[in-house]
């Protein structure tokens, strides 16, 4: 018995010695980082992951303050503009899937890699603004007729707001931004933007299109407006914090996170709630969303489980649920053969 106990203790010590710690400074959603960590730990159970979630501005301030003795290993979920602002605090590292990336999504010295492209749009409350009264461009946001009607997150605290500011500056200049500022109420969180518009507390917000889609799916009186000048090619990124306490674990994470598995953890799309239980029961490629998202018309799958035609049809059908009928009719007229088919 003593020998058995000694062996068990020795194995426990070996296991403890092999275990690695990893601290992720997360600026993205809690749902995404939880799903990411769960999937990562399936592939690397030896890594004990701690996620510290906060706003982008809080994290960038912390990373700068901790220079020389960082508390985190990986910065995850911040806009590329936020990474560029403190670029020297990230370690150049060529991830194992580097050659699979389009160079536009990798920093030239490999200090960060992109992983998502959240499009920015305007969210408007349809009870407060008729269609003809809504802004249709970035330039419109500076129009005095919208004074006191716009809400935006503080760019010094929110990565998405920082990106929105960068897009306006790239398209125009500070004169336009000053006009937008004069019309805008700034809040501390990007979540407050679309929530306040949905509740009818203010008419117009600037946010990610996914937030607008969820609100529409849940029955809120909002619509998305895509600025006529276009929206910038921006993306969220992840990178290794230079000098972090667990560099080996950070590199293991980056090697895994830049692979296809991480990019296909989950694809959520709009789907009628009354039909999704049957879909999930009869087709193992689909799954119910997390409990926190069950109130939405939402279902999950992965692109790897679907062929290209089916995925395209599902995405287009989901899109139909969140756009005005006249927009979907125009799409059908332009694509008589169905989603993704060449124009007639």
N, C-alpha and C positions, 0 to 999 in steps of 0.2 A: 504493500500500500504506500509506503514511504517513497519507493522508486516511482510509482505511478504519479503521485502528487508532485514529485520533483520534475518528472517529464512534462506534466501539464504546466507547471510554473515556468519551465524553460521555454516551452512553446509560446506561452503568453508573452514572455519577454521578447522572443524573436519577433512575434507578430507586432508588438508595440514598437520595436526598433524599425520594422519595415514600414509602419504607418507614416503617412505624410500629412501635414496640415496645409491648408490653403485658405487665404482670406481674400474674398472678392468684395471690392467696393462696387456696389450695384446702384446704377442710376436709372435702371429700367423698371418695368412693372414687377410686382412680387410674384405674379403668376408665371411670368416668363423665367425668372431666375430660379424659381422652385422647380419648374419643369426641366430646366437646363441642368440643375444640380442632380436631380433624380436620374436623368439619363446619363450624365457623366459618371455617377457612382455605380451605375450598372456596368459600365465599362472599366471603371477604376475604383473598386470598393476600398482600396488601400488609402485613398485620399479623404481626409476629414475636412469637409468644406464648411466654412462660416461665411455667410453673406451679410454684409453691412449695407443696408439700404438707406439712401438719402437722396436729396436733390443733386443735380449736376453741380450747381454752384457750391454747395456744401462740400462735396467731394473734391472739387478742384482746389478749393481753399485748403482743405485738409492735406491733400497731396503736396501742395507747395509748403505748408507749414511743417510737414514731416520729412522734408528733404534731408537726406543723410541718415535718417532712421525711420523708414516708412513702416506703418502698421499693416498696410495692405500689400497684396501680391499682384492682383489683377484689377484693372478698372474696366467695368463692363456696362454697356447700355447707354453711354453718352454719345452725343452727336459728334461727328467728325470735327466740327468747328471747335468744340470744347477741347478735344484732343490737341488740335493745332495750337490752341492758346497756351498750353503748358507742355509742348512737345518734348522738351528736354528732360522731363521727368519719367520718360518711358524708355525701356530697354529695347534696342534693336534685336529682333529675333526672327529668324526665318522658320516659320512653322512648317511642319511636315507636309501640309497640303498647299504650300505656297504656289506651286506651279499650276494648280487648278483654279487659281483666282485670276480674274481680269485685273490687270495692273491698276486700273482706276480706283479699285477698292482696297488697295494696299499702299500705305505710306512709303515713300521712296526709300527710306532707310529701314523699313519693316518695323516701325515703332507701334503700329496698330494695323488691324485688319477689320474690314467692314463685315457686318452680318445681317443688316436689314435696311430697307429703304422706305421710311415712313413719309408719305407725301403730305405736304402741308396744304390746308384749305381753309376757307372761312366757314364757320358754322353760324347760321342765322336762325332766329326764332321766327317761325312762319306765322305765329299769331301777332307778332309785333311789326313785321315788315312784309309788305306785299312783294311779289316777285320783281316788279318793275322798280321798286324802291331800294333794292339791295345793292351793295357794292359788287362790281364785277371784275375789278382789277386791283393790284397792289396800289396803283396811283389813286384809286377812288378812296382808299382809307384816309388820305390826307384832305379830302374834301370837307370843308367846314360844315356841310349839312349833316355829317355824321358825328359832330361834336357830342361827347358824352355818351355815345352809343356803342363804343368798342371796348372790349376787354382783352387783355393780353397778359401773359406771365412776365415777370421781371427777367430780362435777359441775363442778369448777373446771377440768377438763382436757377433758371430753367434752361436746359440744353436745347429743347425745341424752340423756345422763345429766342435764344441766341441765334439759332439757325434762321428763324424768321427775320430777325433784324439783318443778318448777313445777306439774305436774299434781297431784301429791299435795297440795301446799300449796293449790291452788285448790279441790280437793275437800274437804280437811280442814283441818289446821293443823299447827303445829310439834310438838304433842304426838304426833300420828301419826308424823311424820317421825322424831322421836327414837326411837320404837319400832322403826321400820324400820332406822335406823342401828345400833341395838343388835343386830340380827339379821344384819347385812350385812358382807361383806368387800368393800372398795373396791380397784379396780385402776386402772392408769393409762390403759388403752385400752378402748374399747367392744368391740373385736374379741375381747379376752381373755374377755369375759363369756360370749358364746355358745360360744366354743371350749372353755372350761373345763367348761361344762355338757355339751356334746356328748361330751367325753372321760370324763365321769363323775367329775370331780374335785369337783364340788359339785352340789347338786340343782336350784337355781332361779336364773334370771337375768332381768334386765329388758333388753329389746333391741327392735329393729325387727322387724316380722313378716317382712320379706323375708329376714332372716338365718335365721329359723327355717325358712322354706320351703326355702331352699337346703340346710340341714342335713338336713331330711327327704328331699329329693330325692336327696341323696347317701348316704342309708342310715343316718344317725346315729340313735340311739335317743332322739329328742326329740319333744316336742309343744308346740304353742302354746296358751296360755291367755289369753283376752281378758277383762280385768277386768270384773266385772259392772256397775260404775259407769260403764263406758265409757272411752274413751281420748280425750284432748283433741284439738281441732282445731288441730294444729300443722303447721308446714311449714318446709322449708329455704328459704333465700333467697339473694339476691345483691345487691350494692350497690357503688357507686363510692366508693372511699376518698377523702375530701376532701383536696385538695392533692397528690394523687398525681403522679408524674413524667410520666405520659402521658395527660392528660385526654381528648384527642381520640380516642385508641384505646379508652379505657374507655367512652366514649359510643357509639362504633361497636359495641362488643361488647354493651352493654346493649340497644341498638336491635335487634340481631340475636337476642340470647339471650331476649328477652321475646316473640319471635315463635313461631308454630306450629312452625317447623322445629326449633327447639331442643327443644321439648317432645315432639317425635316422632322424635328421633334414633333411639331404639330402644325397643321394648317386648319385654322378655324374659318368657317364661312357660314353666312346666313342660311337658315333652313327652318321651315315651319315647325314650331314646337309640337303641334298635334301629330306630326308625321315622323318625328325623329326617333321616338322610342321603337317603332316598328323597323325603321331603317337600321338602327344599331343592333337590334335583336337578330335580324336576318342577314346582315352583312358585316362580317368581322373586320372589314377595313375601316369601319366608322366607329366612333366612340362619343359618349356624352361629354360635354365640357365640364370643367371643375364646378363644384357646388356653387361657388360664387357667381358663375355665369349661367346657371340653369334658368334664370329668369329671362335670358335673351333668346331670340330665335336663332339658335347657334348649334353647330355640330362640329366635330373634329375628325380629321383624317390626316394622312401624310401623302405628299405628292408621290412618294415612291410606291404607294399602294394603288395608284390610279394610272390608267394610261392617259396619254396626252389629250385625246379627244374628250374623254370623260371628265378630266380635271377642268378643261376649258369650259365645258357645258355647266359644271357645278358652279364655277366661279361666276359665269355670266348669269345664271339663274339667281345666285346670291345677290349679284349686283342689281338685278331687276327689283329685288325686294326693297332697295334703299334709294332708288332714283325715281324722279317723276315719270309717270307713264309716257309722256310725250318724248322723253329722252330714250326710253327703251324702244318705243315705236320707231324712232329715227334710226336706231341701231339695226332693228330688224329690216328696215327698208334698204339700208346700206349693205346688209349681209343676208340676202335672201336664202342662202344655202345653209344658214345656221352659224353658231358661234365659231369665230376663227376662220371661216371660209372666205375666199376672195370676194371682193365686191363684184356684184352682178355684171 
